[in-house]
Amino acid sequence: MKRLKKKDMARYRKGSTNEARNCKWCRNFVRDVADHGNGVRSMAEYGRCKIMGLDVDRKYRIREDFTCDAQVTTYRNPYGK
């Protein structure tokens, strides 16, 4: 299967050890997608990205421990700094 062109343009890649820089904390990351038509829901480790697309095809899966150049973090430091 061919890689999604939007992933190449946004340089979608393995994330950092600093979780605040990963897709998990991005404003565009959607953790769980609605029903896939046959009653199966997406797995917890995968989500979708509003920038890449919310389609149900495998090409649109986004891992929460990856990152891209279009990331907008929503991480809040629990220690106030």
C-alpha positions in Angstrom: 0.0 0.0 0.0 1.3 3.4 -0.9 2.1 5.9 1.9 -0.2 8.9 2.2 1.3 11.9 0.5 0.2 14.3 3.3 2.3 12.3 5.7 5.4 12.9 3.6 4.7 16.6 3.2 4.3 17.0 7.0 7.3 14.8 7.7 5.3 12.3 9.8 7.9 10.3 11.7 8.8 8.5 15.0 8.3 10.8 18.0 10.5 12.1 20.7 11.1 10.7 24.1 9.5 14.0 25.4 5.8 13.0 25.1 4.8 16.7 24.9 6.1 16.7 21.3 4.2 13.7 20.1 0.9 13.3 18.3 -0.8 12.2 21.6 -0.8 15.9 22.7 -1.5 17.5 19.4 -4.7 19.6 18.9 -5.3 17.8 15.6 -5.1 14.3 17.0 -8.5 12.5 17.2 -8.1 9.5 19.5 -11.0 7.3 18.6 -12.9 7.3 15.3 -16.6 6.4 15.1 -17.8 3.0 13.9 -16.0 1.6 10.9 -19.1 0.2 9.3 -18.9 -3.4 10.5 -19.1 -2.6 14.2 -15.4 -2.5 14.8 -13.8 0.5 16.4 -10.3 1.7 15.9 -7.6 0.3 18.2 -6.4 2.4 21.1 -2.9 2.9 19.8 -4.1 4.4 16.6 -6.0 7.6 16.0 -6.7 10.0 13.2 -5.3 13.5 12.4 -7.5 16.4 11.2 -4.7 17.5 8.9 -3.9 14.1 7.4 -7.6 13.2 7.1 -10.2 11.3 9.1 -11.0 8.6 6.6 -11.3 5.0 7.8 -8.6 3.6 5.5 -5.4 2.2 7.0 -3.3 4.9 5.3 -4.9 7.5 7.6 -3.9 5.8 10.9 -1.8 8.0 13.2 0.2 6.6 16.1 0.1 8.6 19.3 3.9 8.2 19.8 4.8 9.7 16.4 5.1 13.4 15.4 5.1 15.7 12.4 6.0 19.3 11.5 2.3 20.4 11.7 2.0 19.6 15.4 0.3 22.1 17.7 0.7 20.9 21.3 -2.0 21.0 24.0 0.3 19.7 26.7 0.1 21.5 30.0 3.0 21.1 32.5 1.5 19.7 35.7 4.1 21.6 37.7 3.2 25.1 36.4 6.4 25.9 34.5 
